[in-house]
Amino acid sequence: MIVTYIDWLDKNNKEAAVTVSDLNYNIICFSDNLKYKIGDEIRENLIALDINDVKKISNNNHCKIKMNNTFDCQIIGKLFKDKSAIKIGKICIDISGCYIPNDLKDNDIIEARLSRVDLY
């Protein structure tokens, strides 16, 4: 994942809306105390603030990120790491602090809404 765009919300506090890409998919993340610049590679997972409307879908390999507004997005991705992360292309989002229904398991393709994704 790489940083492709930075929209400074508060440059003094280093708060920004940061576009992260794997060159196929893009997602806009909130960052506080931003340490990256355009072109930097991100090695750690992004962090979901919360996840809603989670459901398993039968779509085998079609991933998707649709931004609804600045940070809220609709995603289709694959669960992995004991249901603690979602992978959309090469974009990895940690969801370990979020509720995931018990009937879901690793490698399931899910659709969900993320109210915000953070980049640290």
C-alpha positions in Angstrom: 0.0 0.0 0.0 1.2 3.5 -0.8 0.1 7.1 0.0 -1.1 8.7 -3.2 -2.8 11.9 -1.9 -2.9 14.0 1.3 -5.6 16.5 2.1 -4.5 18.4 5.1 -7.4 19.0 7.6 -5.1 20.7 10.2 -1.5 21.0 9.1 -0.3 22.2 12.6 -1.7 19.1 14.3 -0.8 16.9 11.3 -4.4 15.7 10.8 -5.2 14.7 7.2 -7.5 12.7 4.9 -5.0 10.4 3.3 -5.6 8.4 0.1 -4.0 4.9 0.3 -3.8 2.7 -2.7 -2.5 -0.7 -3.8 -2.7 0.6 -7.4 -6.0 -1.2 -7.9 -8.1 0.0 -5.0 -8.1 3.3 -3.1 -9.4 4.2 0.3 -9.4 7.5 2.2 -8.2 7.3 5.8 -8.1 9.7 8.7 -4.6 10.3 10.1 -3.6 12.1 13.2 0.0 13.0 13.6 0.7 12.0 10.0 4.2 10.7 9.4 3.9 9.7 5.8 4.3 11.7 2.6 3.1 11.0 -0.9 4.8 7.9 -2.4 5.6 6.4 1.0 4.9 2.6 1.4 2.7 1.6 4.3 3.5 -1.8 5.8 1.1 -1.9 8.8 -2.6 -2.6 8.5 -5.1 0.3 8.4 -7.4 0.3 11.4 -11.3 0.3 11.1 -13.0 2.6 13.7 -16.1 0.4 13.4 -17.9 -1.9 11.1 -21.6 -2.1 10.4 -24.1 -4.0 8.2 -21.7 -7.0 7.9 -23.0 -9.8 5.7 -21.5 -12.7 3.8 -21.9 -12.6 0.1 -21.4 -15.3 -2.6 -19.2 -13.1 -4.8 -16.0 -15.1 -5.0 -13.2 -12.7 -5.9 -14.7 -9.4 -6.5 -13.4 -6.8 -4.1 -14.6 -3.2 -3.9 -14.2 0.0 -2.0 -16.8 2.7 -2.5 -16.3 5.9 -0.6 -19.7 7.3 0.5 -18.3 10.6 1.9 -14.9 11.7 3.2 -14.3 8.7 5.5 -17.4 6.5 5.4 -17.1 3.6 2.9 -18.8 0.5 1.6 -16.4 -2.5 1.1 -16.3 -6.0 -0.2 -13.4 -8.0 0.9 -12.1 -11.3 2.4 -11.9 -12.0 6.1 -8.6 -13.4 7.4 -6.4 -13.6 10.5 -9.0 -15.3 12.6 -11.7 -12.7 11.5 -9.5 -9.8 12.7 -8.8 -8.3 9.3 -10.3 -7.6 5.9 -8.3 -7.8 2.7 -9.3 -5.8 -0.4 -6.7 -6.4 -3.0 -3.5 -5.7 -1.1 -5.2 -3.2 1.3 -5.4 -4.7 4.7 -7.8 -3.3 7.3 -7.6 -4.4 11.0 -11.1 -5.0 12.4 -10.0 -6.7 15.6 -11.9 -4.1 17.8 -15.1 -4.5 15.9 -18.0 -6.9 16.2 -18.1 -9.6 13.5 -21.1 -12.1 13.4 -20.2 -15.5 14.8 -21.4 -17.4 11.6 -18.6 -15.8 9.5 -15.2 -17.4 9.2 -11.8 -16.7 7.6 -11.8 -16.6 3.7 -15.5 -15.6 3.7 -16.2 -12.7 1.3 -18.1 -10.0 3.2 -19.8 -6.7 2.4 -19.8 -4.1 5.1 -19.8 -0.4 5.9 -16.9 1.2 7.7 -17.6 4.6 9.2 -13.9 5.5 9.3 -10.5 3.9 8.6 -7.4 5.2 10.3 -3.8 5.4 9.3 -1.3 5.6 12.1 
